Amino acid sequence: MTNLVRLQQALGHEFSDPQLLVLALTHRSAGRSNNERLEFLGDSIVNHIIAEALFEQFPASREGDMSRMRSALVRGATLAEIARELQLGDYLLLGPGERRSGGHRRASILADALEAVAGAILLDNGFERCRSCVRRWFGPRLEQLTTRAAAKDAKTQLQEHQQGRGNPLPDYELVSVQGEDHNQQFRVLCRITRPALVAEGAGSSRRKAEQAAARTALQRLADHGG
């Protein structure tokens, strides 16, 4: 593997156990011992650290606004951007097929590896060091973030969330319309196949009902670290 000194400098952490970093950089295509478990751990800790940062940075923001801002920050596309800034792809261990197909540039692989590295730092040196590194990686984005980031409508946020993680787009189904023409109530289901989720929304128009369903779906995804 390429010398990891430069990568550790970019990450802001020198590993006491360099094998943890090697494991974090090892894609499942490279063998049974890979970064999937570290990714699981890192996904949770990154969500926690970003939630904490938003809580401190926006003391007047409502829970829903902070959830949407967090979703924008920890979505796959953003994680992949940060991984590219750290040149993480240059250090990935991939199987032959993934190497040939350019896996070191694939957004989903980069995003997963960044989460795995966060998990590795947590195990290597504890929460405080991990928080310091993650906040450093996300620093410019946190500084530029305003509550306007939460102003994007829920359907757009949900679509970007799914696209950023390479998941199928949500599907909306009108299930009922009740009431007189001047006072109708629409009920809509938002279905997501990966991760499997069905959310319901209601409103005085189909558009408002779809937005309500998308907001519910986003909240459930945020609650489960999705």
VENVEN-V872383 format. One record per helix or strand. SS is the DSSP state (@ for helix, = for strand). FROM is the first residue (numbers start at 1). LEN is the number of residues. Records with the same first field share a line. If there is no record, write none. Layout:
BEGIN
SS=FROM-LEN / FROM-LEN
END
This chain:
BEGIN
@=5-7 / 18-7 / 28-3 / 36-22 / 63-12 / 76-10 / 88-4 / 96-5 / 103-3 / 107-19 / 127-18 / 147-5 / 154-11 / 181-3 / 206-18
==26-1 / 93-1 / 171-8 / 185-9 / 196-8
END
